[in-house]
Amino acid sequence: AGTLCCADGTCRADCPKNIFKLHSYRWRFTAGDQAPEVVEFACREDFSMSPNPYKGQTNVCPNVALIRLNFNVQLHENVTCDDATAIEIQKCTDVECATVEAPLGLNGVGCINGAGEHYWRATLNAPFEPDTLYRGRAVADRIISDPSVGTAASPDGVKMKKDYFWKFKTASGDCNIENIMCLPSFSEINSISDPALNFQD
């Protein structure tokens, strides 16, 4: 008698006031430039993928030697985008790809730093060999974000933190063209600044 039933299940003369327990919640964020990272996706509506050839793929067309990696940030035009050694494609000499041959030659090296999409791309000097395991490598020291976007940590921007590796295997024979997709599907050219300029798809 003379006691109160309190919220904590006890009975006493005076119930204690509500006691709030303190909890912690942690999260990470950056206040500066982000380091470049490879963005992975298997296939989109425009049939693009990153990395290309896709990691783990076992039927890569030997005659379609296009290399492409999408990144989460804009890449440095004067450093990464002109560097043919920023991405390496190497032939594996064993099934585990523990050892590799010298990097293959690349040409057509460049970047697309569009609105919301930033990727590095190149083509091989020669087709892939059929039925062969390859290793791709994005070399961290050579992939640098563009300092013109935001506040850079250094004059050359922020470097990728670690190398990105992926493996793929080519098919036993070349592939035939199955379909063609043009992007944009319709476009009108209003003017050409240089009449001698050559366009190619």
C-alpha positions in Angstrom: 0.0 0.0 0.0 1.1 3.6 -0.6 3.3 2.6 -3.6 3.2 3.4 -7.3 3.7 1.0 -10.2 6.5 2.6 -12.1 7.4 2.2 -15.8 10.5 0.1 -15.0 8.2 -2.6 -13.5 9.0 -1.7 -9.8 6.6 -0.5 -7.1 7.9 2.4 -5.0 6.7 5.5 -3.2 8.0 7.8 -6.0 8.6 6.8 -9.6 11.9 8.1 -11.1 11.6 10.6 -14.0 12.2 9.3 -17.5 15.8 8.5 -18.0 17.2 8.8 -21.5 20.0 6.4 -22.4 22.7 7.8 -24.6 23.7 5.9 -27.7 26.3 6.6 -30.3 26.0 6.5 -34.1 28.9 6.9 -36.4 29.2 7.5 -40.1 31.9 8.6 -42.5 32.0 11.5 -44.9 34.5 13.6 -46.8 34.8 17.3 -46.8 37.4 17.4 -49.6 38.0 15.7 -53.0 37.1 12.1 -53.3 39.8 9.7 -54.4 39.0 8.0 -57.7 37.4 4.6 -57.5 36.2 2.2 -60.2 32.4 2.0 -60.5 31.3 -1.6 -61.4 28.2 -2.4 -63.4 27.6 -5.4 -65.7 25.3 -3.9 -68.4 23.2 -0.8 -68.9 20.6 0.2 -71.5 23.4 1.5 -73.7 25.2 -1.9 -73.5 28.1 -0.3 -71.7 29.8 -2.0 -68.7 32.6 -1.2 -66.2 35.2 -2.6 -66.3 35.1 -3.5 -69.9 35.7 -6.4 -70.5 33.7 -7.2 -67.4 35.4 -8.9 -64.5 35.0 -12.7 -64.4 33.7 -12.8 -68.0 34.7 -15.9 -69.8 33.5 -15.3 -73.3 35.1 -11.9 -74.2 35.2 -11.4 -78.0 38.9 -11.5 -79.1 38.2 -9.1 -81.9 36.5 -6.4 -79.8 39.5 -5.0 -77.9 37.9 -2.1 -76.1 39.0 -1.2 -72.6 36.9 1.0 -70.4 36.6 1.8 -66.7 34.1 4.2 -65.1 35.1 6.2 -62.1 33.2 8.0 -59.3 34.9 11.3 -59.9 36.1 13.4 -62.8 39.6 12.4 -63.9 42.5 14.8 -64.5 42.5 15.6 -68.2 46.3 16.5 -68.3 47.5 13.6 -66.2 45.3 10.4 -66.2 43.5 10.9 -69.5 46.7 11.2 -71.6 48.5 8.3 -69.8 48.6 5.1 -71.8 50.1 3.3 -68.7 47.2 4.3 -66.3 45.5 1.0 -67.2 47.3 -2.2 -67.9 46.1 -5.3 -69.7 48.4 -8.3 -69.2 48.2 -11.9 -70.5 48.2 -14.4 -67.6 50.8 -17.2 -67.8 49.0 -19.6 -65.4 45.4 -20.5 -64.5 45.6 -18.5 -61.2 47.1 -15.4 -63.0 49.8 -15.3 -60.4 52.3 -14.3 -63.1 51.6 -12.1 -66.1 53.4 -11.0 -69.3 54.3 -7.4 -70.1 51.4 -5.0 -70.6 49.8 -4.9 -74.0 50.1 -1.8 -76.2 47.1 0.6 -76.1 46.0 3.4 -78.4 43.1 5.8 -78.5 43.7 6.6 -74.9 41.4 9.3 -73.4 38.6 10.2 -70.9 35.0 11.2 -71.1 34.2 13.6 -68.2 30.6 14.2 -68.9 27.7 15.2 -66.6 27.6 12.5 -64.0 29.8 10.1 -65.9 33.5 9.9 -66.0 35.4 7.1 -67.7 38.8 6.2 -69.1 38.9 4.2 -72.3 41.4 2.9 -74.9 41.7 0.1 -77.5 44.4 -2.5 -77.9 47.0 -2.2 -80.7 46.1 -5.8 -81.7 43.2 -8.1 -80.9 43.1 -10.3 -77.9 44.3 -13.9 -78.3 41.4 -16.5 -78.2 40.8 -18.7 -75.2 43.2 -16.7 -73.1 43.1 -15.4 -69.5 43.9 -11.7 -69.0 44.4 -9.5 -66.0 43.4 -5.8 -66.0 44.9 -3.3 -63.6 44.1 0.3 -62.9 47.4 1.8 -61.6 46.6 3.9 -58.5 49.6 6.2 -58.8 48.6 7.2 -62.3 44.9 7.8 -61.8 44.2 11.3 -60.4 41.1 13.3 -59.9 40.7 16.7 -61.6 41.6 19.5 -59.2 39.4 21.9 -61.1 36.4 20.2 -59.5 36.2 21.3 -55.9 39.2 22.0 -53.7 42.1 19.8 -54.5 44.3 18.3 -51.8 47.3 18.9 -54.0 48.1 20.6 -57.3 47.7 17.3 -59.2 44.4 16.4 -57.4 43.8 13.3 -55.3 45.3 9.9 -56.3 43.5 6.6 -56.4 44.1 4.9 -53.1 45.0 1.4 -54.3 45.3 -0.5 -57.6 42.1 -2.1 -59.0 42.5 -5.6 -60.5 40.1 -7.7 -62.5 40.4 -10.8 -64.7 38.6 -12.0 -67.8 38.9 -14.8 -70.4 38.4 -14.5 -74.1 36.2 -16.8 -76.2 37.6 -19.5 -78.5 36.8 -17.5 -81.7 35.9 -14.0 -82.9 32.4 -12.7 -82.6 30.1 -11.5 -85.4 28.2 -8.3 -85.1 24.7 -9.1 -83.9 23.2 -5.6 -83.6 24.1 -2.0 -83.8 23.0 0.7 -81.4 23.5 4.4 -82.1 23.6 7.0 -79.4 22.0 9.5 -79.6 19.4 7.8 -81.8 18.7 11.1 -83.5 20.8 14.2 -83.7 21.0 17.3 -85.9 24.3 19.1 -86.5 23.7 22.8 -86.8 27.2 23.8 -87.8 30.7 22.4 -88.5 33.6 24.7 -87.4 36.1 22.9 -89.6 34.8 21.5 -92.9 37.8 19.2 -93.1 37.0 17.6 -89.8 36.4 13.9 -90.1 33.7 12.2 -88.0 33.5 8.5 -87.1 31.1 6.5 -85.0 
